């Protein structure tokens, strides 16, 4: 009876996993605006979940720099909107990667988030006019 029960449990788990895999569509992110955006670098994508605050920091740094560049130049090309990640990652590694205090990282992130918010309306206006806003 125990062996039969174990077999039933194993089969149930396998079938349930198969059913779930068939029901949940794979998320595919595609955009009509600037579809050739650079992928998030592995150093960020592979960060441990316990360091998600650092991942968010780099993402905000990236967006804040792009928004500032668009405001400064008045150009909203795909390259300006979605530049290489190299500068943001390099600056992060040089200045912030060794910060262990989560609160400190969140405060730094807040600075970048504030910059994004301050530039969002102007960037939106410029990018919509140039056909690069989604």
C-alpha positions as a printed Julia matrix, in Angstrom:
134×3 Matrix{Float64}:
  0.0    0.0     0.0
  2.82   2.45    0.81
  4.6    1.88   -2.53
  1.34   2.33   -4.4
  0.62   5.55   -2.5
  4.11   6.87   -3.31
  3.62   6.05   -6.99
  0.28   7.86   -7.06
  1.83  10.91   -5.38
  4.68  11.01   -7.88
  2.35  10.67  -10.85
  0.01  13.32   -9.48
  2.9   15.75   -9.03
  4.21  15.1   -12.54
  0.79  15.51  -14.13
  0.02  18.63  -12.11
  3.33  20.16  -13.13
  2.61  19.39  -16.76
 -0.87  20.91  -16.52
  0.46  24.06  -14.89
  3.17  24.39  -17.52
  0.54  24.14  -20.22
 -1.82  26.66  -18.61
  0.64  29.41  -17.78
  1.81  31.24  -20.9
  5.43  32.23  -21.08
  5.89  35.96  -20.65
  7.39  37.53  -23.73
  8.08  41.22  -23.55
  7.88  42.94  -26.89
  7.42  46.58  -27.57
  6.36  48.46  -30.66
  8.56  51.36  -29.6
 12.28  50.66  -29.82
 11.99  46.87  -29.99
 15.78  46.45  -30.09
 16.28  47.66  -26.54
 19.41  46.36  -24.88
 18.75  43.53  -22.47
 19.37  43.99  -18.81
 22.94  42.79  -18.2
 23.46  39.45  -16.48
 25.17  41.12  -13.51
 21.82  42.75  -12.71
 19.43  40.04  -13.86
 21.32  37.44  -11.81
 21.3   39.39   -8.54
 20.03  37.36   -5.63
 16.47  38.18   -4.58
 17.86  39.38   -1.25
 19.62  42.13   -3.2
 16.58  43.26   -5.17
 16.98  46.75   -3.69
 20.34  46.97   -5.49
 18.8   45.76   -8.74
 16.13  48.44   -8.47
 18.85  51.02   -7.83
 20.68  50.17  -11.06
 17.42  50.18  -13.01
 16.55  53.64  -11.65
 20.07  54.9   -12.37
 19.72  53.71  -15.97
 16.34  55.35  -16.48
 17.32  58.6   -14.74
 20.42  58.96  -16.93
 18.43  58.28  -20.1
 15.72  60.77  -19.13
 18.29  63.44  -18.27
 20.05  62.93  -21.6
 16.75  63.31  -23.47
 15.91  66.51  -21.58
 19.42  67.92  -22.16
 19.54  67.17  -25.9
 15.86  67.37  -26.8
 16.33  64.16  -28.8
 14.36  61.02  -28.07
 15.98  58.44  -30.29
 15.87  54.78  -29.38
 19.55  55.03  -28.46
 18.8   57.9   -26.08
 15.76  56.25  -24.55
 17.41  52.86  -24.16
 21.17  53.36  -24.12
 23.78  50.77  -23.31
 23.72  49.66  -19.69
 27.5   50.06  -19.43
 27.57  53.52  -17.83
 24.91  52.77  -15.22
 26.44  49.41  -14.32
 29.96  50.84  -14.2
 28.89  53.72  -11.96
 26.95  51.34   -9.72
 29.91  48.96   -9.38
 32.3   51.8    -8.64
 30.13  53.74   -6.19
 27.31  51.67   -4.72
 27.87  47.93   -5.05
 29.67  47.59   -1.73
 26.93  49.29    0.29
 25.4   46.64    2.53
 22.82  48.78    4.31
 19.49  48.3     2.53
 18.11  51.58    3.87
 21.07  53.51    2.46
 20.58  51.89   -0.96
 16.88  52.76   -0.85
 17.69  56.4    -0.03
 20.06  56.58   -3.01
 17.38  54.97   -5.18
 14.93  57.62   -4.02
 17.23  60.31   -5.42
 17.18  58.69   -8.84
 13.42  58.1    -8.64
 12.94  61.82   -7.86
 15.03  62.74  -10.9
 12.93  60.45  -13.11
  9.71  61.99  -11.81
 11.02  65.52  -12.36
 11.87  64.77  -15.99
  8.99  62.44  -16.88
  6.6   65.08  -18.3
  9.23  66.68  -20.53
 10.57  63.31  -21.69
  7.07  62.09  -22.41
  6.3   65.22  -24.42
  9.55  65.0   -26.44
  9.29  61.26  -27.03
  5.63  61.32  -28.02
  6.37  64.06  -30.54
  9.21  61.95  -31.95
  7.22  58.68  -31.93
  9.24  56.94  -29.23
  6.91  56.74  -26.25
  4.89  53.74  -25.13
